[in-house]
């Protein structure tokens, strides 16, 4: 029996395992793309027929499931038991989607913090020594990590279902919450900035050198100068850098595709080594404004336009003008 004809009767776990191997080998075997697409469609159909269910992960969750949460955390690594336990306290939550096809294995999970206002500092959220605050005093659910658990489910859209179910659950349990948003990395920005600096001479080279030194203890004037240059460039990256028609940044594609709005950029919002390496320490807040989510999602799917707050659009325009001025100056200098 061929793989195509047997896919409809294979257990979902077997299909997921087979597809993971296909995805690993597709770069060397382009002809596998057709089989991969067929398996992906079979998996989408199965999970549509039997939708995954939301479960809260807490300190009473079975240890073998907690081990998977630690293992698959892809955004902010969990450094040990104290770190895990802090992420499960009263002012934090972790939710996962589970399927009857893989009853003891989360498909995707989300971590969030209850905050007072939309915070841009993930370093505070991840501080294991931070005091536990009363959720009743908070007005915002801040999503700070979403991680998938199975390579074979890549491209199967669980993220939207997870976000919607979490928001619905929180609205029932904590009806005083007024905002749902993220504090997200900007994972491709540092690479994009380095490429931009290599293509251009001038101040960007000096900025990149300071960033490459990797020291956070800058004098205030140096930090202010970096912020004034780098933050607008990050706005340009998120609004204008493309992969085809869509944003180059994978996190932006995910949240915009689920109906969020790019709300704010935060200088030194992630002071970890990973945050520095991938995002130059910048975090982004995406806001899930519930009355606008469906409209935003439909608009993004139709046009791939980045829906962003006016201040971010203004920063991007300022950065583009500055870059254009640099080009003009270099052109005039070459003629002199």
N, C-alpha and C positions, 0 to 999 in steps of 0.2 A: 504494500500500500504506500502511495507517495505521501510526502509531508503535506502537500496541499489537501489531499483527500482525507487524511487522518487528523488534521488540525481540529476539525469540528468535534472530534470525539476524545481527544487527549485531555487529561486533567490540566487545569489552568497552571498548576505549578510546573508541569512538564513543559508547557508552551513558554512560560516565562524563562525557564532555564535554557531552552533551545534558542529563544530570541536573544538572550544575553550573549550567547556564543556567536550568533550571526552578527550582532552589532560589533563585537570585538574584531571580527574578521572582515567586515565590509570594506575597509580601506584597501585590503589586498584582493578582495573578490567582489568587484562591483556588481557582478551578475546576481549576487545574493540579495540585491535590493528588492527584487520582485517578491521573493519568499518572505523577506522581512516585512514588507508592506502587508502581505496576506496575514501573517501572524499577528501583526499589530491590530489589524481590523478584527480578527477573531477575538483578541483580548478585549478590545473596546466593546464588542458586542456582548461578551460574557459579563463584563462588569456593569454594562448598561442594564442587562437583564436582572442582575443581582447586585444592586448598588452597595458599595462598602458602607459600613456603619462607623459612626464616630464613637470613640471611647476616650475618656480622660486617663492620662498616665499620672499616677501619683505614687506616694511612698508605699502604698499597699499593692502596687502592681507587681506581678510575678518577676522575680529577679532575672529570668532569662529574657523577658521582654525589655526590662531596663537595660540589660547588656546590649540589646540591639539599638536602643536609643543612643547609648554612648557611642557605639560603633559607627552608626550611620549619620551622626550629627555632622553636617557638611559645611556649616557656616561659621560656627564658633565652637571649636573643639571643647569637649567636656574633660576637664583635667583630672578628675578623680571623684571619689564619693562625696566630699564636701561640696564640690561644684555641682554635681547632680542634685544633691539634696536641696541646695539653695534654689535651684531652678524649679523645684516642686513645692515650695513653700506657699503660704496663703496668698501672697501678692504676686505669685507666678502661676502659670498654668502650662501644661503640655497636653496636646490632644493629638490623636492618631486615627487614621482610617484603617479598619480591618475588614477582611473579606472572609466568607465561609470557605473560599478556595484555599486560603492560607491563614487558618484561624489563629495561630500564635505568632504571626509575623506582621508587624505594621507595614502598610504600603507606603505611607507618607505621614510625616508628623510635623506639628507646628509648636513652637515655644513662644510664649508671650509674657509680658509683664503688665501689671496694672500701675499706671502712672498718673500724676497730676499734670495734665496737659501733654501735648505731643512732644516727647523728649527726643533730642537728637544725639544724646550721649550714650552709646551702647556700652561704653566702659563702665559707667555707673550701673547699668542693668546687670552686667556680668560680674560685678564685684561680689565675691563670696562673703565678704565681711559687711556688706550693706545691711542696715536694719530692715526687718520685715515690717511693712506698713499695712495698715488696715485697708482692705480693698474698698470698704464703704466710703473712704475719704478720697478715692480716685475717680476720675471721670474719663479715663482713656485706657483702651486695651491696645498695647503696643506690641505688634508682631515683630520678633527680632530674629527668627530663624524658621525656615521651612526646608525640610530635607526629605528626599526620596530614598527608598530602601532597597530597590531592586533595579539593576541595570536593564533587565528584560522588560521593564515597564516604562522605559524612557519614551517620552512622547505621548503616553496615555494621560489624558488631562484630569488628574486628580486634584490639582491645586485649587481650581475654582470651587469644586465640591467641598473641599476641606475648609476653605475660607468661609463659604456661605454657612456651612453647618456650625462652625465655631461661633460665628457672629450670632446666628439664631440661638444657640445655646446660651451665650453670654447675655443676650437681650432678655432671655427668660429668667436667668439666675441673678443677674446684676443689672436691673433695668435702669439704674441711674447712670450707666455709662453713656457718654455723649459722643465719643470719637473712637474710631477704629482706624489704626494706621500702622505703619511700619517704621522701624529704624534699620535701614538696609545698607549693605556694602555697595560699592560701585566697582565691581571686580575688574573690569577692563580698563579703568581710567589710567592707572599708572603706566601700563604698557602703551596706551594711546598717547599719553603725554610724552613719554620717552621718544616715540616715533616722531612726534611733532617737533620736538627739540632737535632731533637729528636732521630734519629737513630744513630747519631754519637756524640761522645764526642769531646771536644777540642775547637779550636778557633771559630767554627761556633756558639757555645752556647753563647760566649761573643758577637759575631757580632749580633746575634738575640736579646740579651738583650739590646744592644745599640739602635737597631731599634725599639724595643718595647717601649722604653722611649718616642719615638715620638717627639723628639726635633730636629728641623732643624738647630739650631744655633751651630753646632759642630765646634770646632777649626779646622783649615785647615788640620792639620795632622790627626785628627780623620776622617774627611770626605774623605781624600785621602786614608786612610787605608780601610775604608768601600768600597769605589769605586773599589779599587784594588782587593778586595775579592768578592764583591757582583755582580759587572757587569759581570765578567766571568761566575759566577754561573747562571746568567740570560741567558747568551748565551747557556750554557749547557741545561737549562730548555727548551728553545725554540727549540733547535736542537734535543735533545735526549729524553725529557719526552714525553710519548706517551699515547694516549687513543686508544687502539687497534693499528692500523697501522698508525694513523694520529697523529699530534701533540696534546699534552694535552691542549694547550692554545687555547681557542675558537677564539680569534681575529686572531691568526696566521692561524688557519684553514680557516677562512673566506678570508683573503687577499691572502694567498698562493693559495687557491682554485680558486681565480679570476685572477691568473697570476702575482701577485706581487712578488718582491724579498725582503727578509729581508735585509735591507741595513745598519742600524746603531742602536746602543743602546746609550741612553743618560742618564747619571747620574743626578739625581735631575731635570729631565725634567718635572715632575708633582709634585709640592710642596703643592698640596691641601691635605686635610685630606683623601679624597677618594683615591687619587693617592698614598699616603703613605700606606694606609691600603691594597690595592690590589696589588700594583706593587713595593713597597719599594721606591716609588718616581721615578722609571725608566720609560722612554718612549721608544718606538720602532718606527723607521722610516721604512715603507714598501714603496718601489719605484715601481711605475707602469711605467716601461720602455716600451713605446708603441711598438717598433719593436719586443720586446721579450715576450709580454704578452701572446699571444696565445701559443707559444712554452712552456713557463713556466707553463701555465695552463694544457696543455696536459701532460707534464712530471709529474706534481704533481698528476693529476688524475690517471696516470698509476702506479706511484711508491710511492706516498705520501712522497717523499724525500723533505726536506726543502731546498729551493733554497735561499742561503744566501751569502752575500758579504764575501770575504776571511778573512777580519779582524774579523768578528764574528765567523767564523769557527776556527780561531786561538785562540780567547778567550776561546771558548768552550774546545779546546784541552788542553789549559793551566789549566783550571779549573779541567778537568778530571784527568790530571796528579797529580795535587795537592791533589785531593780526594783520588787517588790511593796511594799516598805517605802516607797520613794519615792512611789508612788501614794497610799499611805495617808497619808503626811505631807502631801502636797499637798491631799488631800481634807479633812483636819482643818484645815489652814491656811485653806482656803476657807470653812469653817464658822465660823472664829473671828471 
